[in-house]
Amino acid sequence: MRRVVRQALQIAVDACVLSLAYWLAFLLRFEFQIPLQMLKRAVFLWPYVVLFEYALLALSGTTRFAWRFVGLREAAQIFRVFALGTTAIVLVRFLSAALQDRFAYLQYALVPLGTTLINFVLGFLGITGVRVLRRLLAERKEQQTRISGGSPPIPTILVGAGQAGAMVAKEIATRPDLKIDPIGFLDDDKSKLGSVIHGVRVLGTTSDANDIVNKYDVRQALVTIANAPGPVIRRITTQCQAAKLTVKVIPGLFEIVGGQVNLSRIRAVAIEDLLRRTPVVLEDNAIRHVVRDRVVMVTGAGGSIGSELCRQVCRFRPACLLLVERAENALFEIHRELSGQGFEFPVVPLIADILDEGRMRTVFSRYAPNVVFHAAAHKHVPMMEWNPSEAVRNNVLGTRQIALLANEFGAQEFVMISTDKAVNPSSVMGASKRAAEKYIQACGDHTSKTKYLTVRFGNVLGSAGSVIPIFQRQIAAGGPITVTHPEMRRYFMTIPEACQLVLQAAAMGQGKEIFILDMGEPVRIVDLAEDLVRLSGLALEDVEIRFTGVRPGEKLFEELSVADEHADKTRHPKIFVGRQRPVPLEDIEKPLIAARSAIESNDENAIRHALSLLVPEYRPHPRTESPGAASAGSEAKSSPGRNTAPLPTARDVT
């Protein structure tokens, strides 16, 4: 009943507005002295014109617009309706003039064209105006409710007065639940200074943040710049934090669809935002050709990279996705996540160890995967210094086994995930990954059915055991934050970006390539730690950053390509391909036999020596430091006859 009453009221208002516009047009045309003859014609035409105009509005769907949300798009639609109606009325006017000798009553349609044009203007303004007025009243009521009820809105400055900023301001005006009071915009384009966007004025540039905060009592800043790169977010965050503002962002703001933004996802700035890179553009058709309707296997499917690869693969609808993982809990989580999304293809969880040849042979025999993404690996540098046998077993021998099974069971493509620590390695982990790279590059001779390729990249943000969550725990505990060296630098990218580029590389591979991802510029670990302190709302003086010294196996700088490996451009701007002559497979198999023998005899020195034969640039270092030495800062010696290594701590994950 309430809805019927509201619709009837809207019809009545529209009819009154159209009638008022009609009569005002005559009054203005005749300067408020309408001749009697013309008055008769006006009275005669009045109901026909109003009904005709309202019918056009109804047929075009204009009357169904929610009045409180009317905007430029709706106003343009109303304008088109009145333009069409006026054109039709003018045509009727000329037709009546031509036929009035045959049909005398057509003389009543002969009104001055001026009245028709004035009616067009007034009708458009009136119909649009009542809707805009309704919206303004609704917004005012919401603002009053926002002020009087619940927690007060937070005075907020919007940073970025472009298209995205305008959409955010518009959305805020209709969302009192957001508790945001937009005080104004900051924008470094000085030509926008003083302009008003959806009722929000551009008050100054980001360098004016401090003055504006003091003047308007602003408490938080919301970054409203679509596609803002990491350096821009970092600069804005630094300027706003200097003005004592809480800085927030809208994840996915670059994904503006249909002029709408999702403000329900507003959150505080994270470290990923400060390192934000341009969104990856993929060749979807090429990737679809590799994955679509194929059986895809992902080893290490429960890990950070493996699980994200599974998510990305699902976008391209494989025939079947095989999740190979030896950690039951990790496998359970990723399988539950993917199986709950209602994909039409099966997602099969397989608890399996890549070192278990019998189990893996059964998996390959039963499912015959077409594409294998090999992400299973040990990755922590200090852990592999402690356990070199496991590094070689898992990263080298395990990779070899999966690669051989892929060829034996007819997989079309094998993609190994590698790391920048494989370049000129100084650690067991890096050397084991470099050995695996060499083996994969040596595979795929003319008799092979499988294309073998490697994708190499640096650190990813948010992976299990990565530096960021450890730093965050240290900050929460009050410090200190432990960093190995003030000049320690690493390449970083997000996990989704890395996995998207892995798929892109898989679509480009011809076999035996080592693809190298563009990691951007390396980041100082100490800068990362300082950023995390600031993002935690603390001053740098509040948390100690302690430098503990470079550990065995660590390098100050990671590299992305080896000395004789020429990184050439590919058709994708973020992917390079390393050109290096493959080592003959038999030259790799011989040291592998020695490595396997050393593992069986548990001779760690022999394992390291075998690695140096596989990777000549790797120079094993003696492990003479006792586990307690680094943490205590003493010069304790290792016990005789015992291989020891320093105890891994949070600082080792760099």
N, C-alpha and C positions, 0 to 999 in steps of 0.2 A: 504493500500500500504506500509506504513511504517513497519507494522508487517511482511509482506512478505519479504521485503528487509532485515530485521533483521534476519529472519529465514534462508534466503539464505546465509547471511554472516556467521551465526553460522555453517551451513553445510560446507561452504568453509573452515572455520578455522579448524573444526574437520578433514576434509579430508587432509588438509595440515599437521596437527599435526600427523595423522596416517601415512601419507607418509614419513614424516621426521623421525619418529621413525623406520619405516621399513628400510629405507636406512641407517640410523645410525647403526642399528643392524648389517647389512652386513659389513659396514666399520669397525666397532669395532671388529667384529669377525675375519676379515681377515687383521686387522691392516692397513686399508686404501689401500690395494693392492688386490682387488678382481680379482681372475682368470677369464679369458674370459668365460670359460664354465659356471662358477657359476654366472657371470654377466648376461648371457642369461637367466638362470633359474630365477634369481632375477627379471629381467624385465618382464618375463612371469607371475610370481606369483603376482607381485605388485598390479594390479587392483583387483585381486580376494581377496587377503588378506585384502586390505583396505575396499572393499565393504562388505566383510563378517564381519569385525570388526564393521563397522558403522551400519550394519543391526542389529547386536546384541545390540548395544547401543540404537538404535531406538526402537527395540522390547521390551527391558527392561524398556523403559520409561526414560532412562537416558538423552536423548537429549531434553526432556521436562523440565528438571530441570531449574529453574530460576538461571542463573549463579551468580547473585549478592548475592544469599542466600545459596550458596553451603557450606556444612559443613561436619562433620565426617560421618554422615549418608549417604550423597550423595557420598562421597569418597569411603565408603565401598561398595556401590552399583556398582560403576565403577570398583572397584577391582574384584568383583565377575564376572562381565561381561568379563573382560580380562582374568580371570582365566578360565572361561568356553571356551572362544574363543581359548586360547592357548592349552587347552586340546584337543579341536576338531582338531586343526591344527597338533598337534603331532600325533593324531590317523590317520589322513590322510597321514602323512609322513610315518608311519609304514605300512599302507595299500598299499601305492604306491610302497614301496620297495618290498613288497611281490608279487605284480602283474605287475611289470615293464617288466617281460619277456613276458607276454601276451599282454600288452599294452605299446608300446614303449614311447608314449608321457608322461607317468607317471614319466619318468625320470626327467621332469622339476620340479616335486614336491619334489625331493630329495635334500633338502638343509640341512645344518648342524643344529642339534638341538640347538646348541648355539645361532644361529641367532634368532630362535623362542623364546627362553627364554629372550634374550636381548630385543627383540621386545615387549615382554610382559611387562617388566619393564619400558621401555621407553614410550610405548603407554599409560600405566596407569599414569605415571608421567606427560606426556604431556597433556592428556585429562583433568586430575584433575588440573594440573597447570594453564591452561588457564582460567579455571573457578575460581580458587582461585585468580588469577591475576585480573580478572574482578571484583570480589568482593572487593578486596583491593582498586582498583581504584575508585569503587563506594563509598566505605566508606570514602576514602580520599576526594572525591568531596563533600560528605555530610558534612564532618568536616569543609571544607573550607567555604561551604555555611552557616554552623552554626556560624562560626566566623564572616563572613562578613555581613550576613543578619539578621535583627531583633535584639532582645536582645541577649547578649552573653550567652553561656552555663554557668551553675553554677558549679564551681569546687567542686566535690563531692567525699567523701571517702565512699567506700562500706564496711559495717561491716559484715563480714561473707564470707569466701572464700570456702564454701562448694558447693554442687551441685546447690542449689538455687542461690547462689552468682554467679556461673559460668553462669547460665541461664540469670540472670539479666544483667550481663556484656555483654553477647552476644546480648541480646535484645536492650540494650542501644546503641550498636554500629550501629544498623540498624534503630534507631529512633531519628533523629535529632530534631524532634518536642518536645521531652522531655526536651530539653535544659539542659542536664546533661553532664558534662565533668568528666568522671571517672578518678580521679587522682591516685587511688590505692585502695588496700584492706587493712582492718585491720582484723586480725584473731588471736585468742589466742592460736591456735595450732602453736607452734614455728617451727615445721617441714615444714610448708608451707612458711616460711619467704624467700623472694626472688624469689619465683616461679611466673610465669606469666600465667594468665588465660584470654584467649581471649584478649590478648594485655594489660591486666591490671595487674600490679605487686603487690604482697603482700608486703606492706611496713613495717608492724610491728604489734604489738598487740594493744588492746584497751587502755592499759595503756600508749602507746606511742602517743596517740591522740594529746596531746598538742604540742609535738615537731613536729609532721607531719603537723599539721595545720600551725604552724609558718613557716615551711620550704617551703610548697607548696601553701600557701595562700588558704587553703580549706575553704569553706563557709558553707557546709552542709554535714550531714552524712545520708546515707540511709541504714537501717538495712535490710540485705539480708539473714537472718537466718530463714529457714523454721521451724515451730513448736517451735519457741523460747518462753519459758514460761515467765510469767510476771516478776519474779525476774531478769531474764537475760535482758529483755528489760529495766527494771528499772536501772540496773547497767550500761548498755551501755548508756542510756539516761543521767544519772548523769555524767559519764566520758566525754561524748561529750559536754554536756552543760557547764561543767567546762572549756572546751577548746573553748567556745564561738561558738559552732556549732549549727545550726538548725538541729534537728533530725526528720527524716521522716521514715515511714514504708509503706509496701505494704499490705493492708488488704487481707486476704485469701491466703497469700503466701504458706501456707501449702497445698493448693488445686492445686498443680501443676499438670496439665494434659497434657500428650503427650509432655513433655519437653518444654512447653510454659508457660510464666508468663504474667500476665496482668499488665503492668506498668502504664496504664492510671488511675489507682486507687491510685496512690501514694498520701499520705496525711501526715500531721504532726502527731506526736505521741499523742494519746489520753489517758485519764486516764484508759480506758478499756484495753489498751495495757499493762499498768504497772501491771494490775491485771490478765493478760491473763492466762488462764488455758489450760490444755491439751484438744484438741477437743473431744467432746463426741462421743463415739462409741455406736451406738444403735443396738438393735436386731430388725432389720427392719421387719423380718418375723413375729415375735411375735406381734409387734405393728400393722402390717398390719392385723393380725387376729382379733384385737380388733376394728379397724377403717374401714377397707376396706368394701365397700358396706353396711355400717351401717348408720343410721340416727344419727348424732352427734350434741348435743346441747352444746353450750358454753355460760354460763351466765357471765355477765360482759364483753361481747365480745369487747366493745370499750376501755377497760382499757389496761394498759401496758402488763399485763400477759395474759389477755383474748384475746387480738388481736394477740399476738404472738402464743398462743395456736391454734388459727384459722389458722394461716399461716402454722404451723407445721402439723396440721391435714390434710390440703389440700394436702400435699405431699403424703398421703396414700390413696387418692381417696375414700372418703366416698360416700354413696349414696346421702346424703343431709347434708348440714351444716347449722345449725340454729344459728343465731347470736342474742342472747337475751341481750338487753341493754336498759336502760331507758334514757340515754343521747343521744338525737337525733343527735347532731353533731358528737360525737364519733362514733356512729353507722354508720352514713353516710360515714365517712372516711374509716373505715375498709371494709365496703361493697363495696365502689367504688374501693378500692385497689384490693380486691379479685375477684370481678365480672369482672374486666378488664383483668384478666389473662387467660380467655378463658377456664376455667375448664368445663368438660363435665357434672358435677353434679351441681344441683342448690345450690346457696348460698342465704339463705333467711334471710333478715333483719327483726327483730321483736322488735318493741318498746314495752317494757314490764318491769314492776317493779316486782321483785321477791316477794314483799310483797302483791301484788294484786292477791289474790287467784283466783278470777274469771278469770282474764286475763291469768294467768299461767295455769289454768286448761284447758282453751280453747286451748292454745298452745300445751299442752301435748296430749289432746284429738285429735287434728287435725293431729299432726305430729308423735306422738308415738316414741320419741327418744329412740334409743337403748343404747346410751352412753351419760352421762351427765358430763361435766366438769364444776364444780361450782367455778367460779373465782370472782363472784360478792361479794364485801365486802367493808366496810369502813376500811381504813388502817392507817390513820394518828393519832398517839398517842395523841397529844394535842387537836385535833378537837374532839376526842371522850371523852376526859376529860371534855370538854365543853358540850358535847351532849351525855350523857350516854344512854339516852332512845333510840336514833337512833342507837347506837352501838349494843344494845341488840336486837332491832327490826330487823335490817338488818343482822347482823352477826350471830345471834342465831335463832331468829324466822323465818327469811327469809330462812336460811339454812334448818331449820326443814321442812318448807313448801315444798321446792323443793325436799328434800329427800323423803318426804311422797308421793308426786306426782310421783316421779320416780318409786317408788315401785308400786303404784296404777296402773300406765299405762305400767308396764312391762319392764322398762329399765333393761338391763342386768348389767350395771355398773354405779356407781356414784362415781366420784372422786372430793373430796373437796380440794381446795388449802388453805393451812394454813401458819403460820408464826412462826419464832423462838420466837416472842414476846409472844406466847401462853405458853411458858415454864416458870413455876414459875412466872406468870405475876405480874407486879407491876402497870399495867395500865388498864383502862377500856377496851381499844381496845384488849390488850393481853388476858384479862380474857374472853372477849366475844368470841374470836377465840378459846380459850381453851374449853369453854363450847360447842362450835360448834363441836370441835374435839370429845369430849366425847359423844355428841349426835350421831354423825355419827358412832362412834365405837360401840355404843349400838344398832344401827339399824342392820338389816340383820340377824334376828334370823332364825330358821329353816323353818318358814313359808314364808320368804321373797323371792321374785323373783330376787332381786337386790343384787349385790356385792357392799358393801360400803367400801371405803378406803379414806385415807387422805394422802396428800403429804405436808410435812413441809419443808420450807427452809427460809433463811435469806433475807437480803436486795438484791435487784437487781439494777444493774446500768442502769440509763437512764429512770427509771419509772417516771411517772408524779409526780411532787412535791418532787422528791428525792433530796438528799443533793447536788449532783454534779452540776446540773444547777443553783441551788440557790447560791452555792459558786461562780460559774462562773459569775453570775450577780453581786455579791458583789465585785469581783475582777475588773470587767469592770467599776464599779462605783468608784473604787479607795479604796475600803475597808470601814470599817473593815470587815473581815470574822469573823462571830460569831460561836463559838464552845462551847458546854456546859461545857466540862471538858477535860483537857489534856490527861486523861487516858480513855476517852470514846472510846470503840471499837465496831466494827460491822463486821458481816460476809457479804461478797459480792460475787455475781456471776452475769453473764450477763443474760439478759432476754431470749435469744435463748437457752442458756444452761439449764436454769431452766425448760423451757417448753419442751425441748427434754427429760429431765429426768422425767418430769411428765408423758409423754407418755410412757416412758420405765417402770415406776412404774405401770401405768395402765395395761400394758401387763403382769406384774408379779403378780398382786394382786389376792388373793383368797377370800378376804373379811375381814373386821374389822381391817386391818392393818393400822398403821401410818408409812408411809415411810418417812425417813429423808434423805435429800440430803447432800452429802459431800460438804461442803462449803469451804474447805481448812482452812487456818489460818485466824483468825480475824484481821482486819486492824484498826489501830488507826485513828480516824476521823481527828485528827490534821495532821497526815502524809498525808492523802488524800488532805487536804487543802493546805499543803506545795507543794505537787506534782502539784496541779492545778496552783499554783502561778508560779512555774518554767516552766510548759508547756505553760503558757501565755507569756513567754519571760521576766518575771520580776524576780528580786531578792527578797529573803524573806524579806529584809529590806524595800522593796517598799510598802508592803501591811501589815497592822496590822492584827494580829490574836487575837481576843478578847475572853477570856473565861468568860462565862456569868452564869455558875452554872447549876447544874442538875435540871431539872424541875420535877414537880410531874408526876409520871407515868413512868419516864425514869430510865433505869438501865445503869451502866457503861459497863457491859458485858452482852451480850445475850447468852442464852444456846440453845442447839438443842434438848435435851431430858430431861425429868423430872427425879426426883430422883429414882422412882421405875420403870422406863421404861428402860429396857435393850435393847440397840441398837445392833442388830446382823447384821452380814454381809449377803448380798444377792448374787445372781450370778452376779450382776453388781457391779463393784468396786466403783462406785460413789453413790450407793444407800444402805442405811441401813434400817432395819425395827425395829420399837420400839415394844417390847413385854411388854404388860401391860394388866391386867385383865380388861375387859370392865365393866363399871358401869351399873347395871340394868336400863332398859329404864324408869321404873316407878320412880326410884330415881332421874331421871333428869326431868321428866315431872312435878313433884310436885313443885320444885323451879321455873320452867318455868311459872307455873300458877301464882306464887307470883310475878315474874318479869313482866308478862303481866298486872297484876293488878296495879303494881307500875307505869308502863308506862301510863296506862289510867288515873291514878290520878296525873301524872307528879311529882312524889315524887322521886327525884334523890337519896336521901339517901337510900330509900327502894330499888331502882334499884341496887345500889351498894351492898346492903346487900344480895339481891337475887343472884347477881353474886357470892358473897362469898360463898353462899350455894351450888351453882353449881360447883364452883372452890374453894375448901377449902384453897388452898395455896395462893389465892389472898387476900390481906389485903387492904381494901379501906383506903385511906388516906384523911384527912380533907382538904378541899379547902378553905384556909383562905387568900391566897395572892390575891391582887387586880390586875386587868389587867395591870395597869401601873407600878406595883412594879418592875418587872424584868428589864424593859427597862430603867427605871429612876434610878434604884439602890437604891430606898428609902425603908422605912419600912411602907408603907401605909397599912392600915387595910381595911378589907372588910366591906361593909356597913351592918348594922344589918338586919337580916331577909332576906338576899339575898345570894343565892349560887353564888359565883364568882370563876373565874379561871384565871390564867395568860394568857395574850394575846399571841397566837402562833406566833412565828417569824421564820426566816429562820433556826435558830439553832435547832428548834424543830423537824425537819424532820429526825434527826439521830435516 
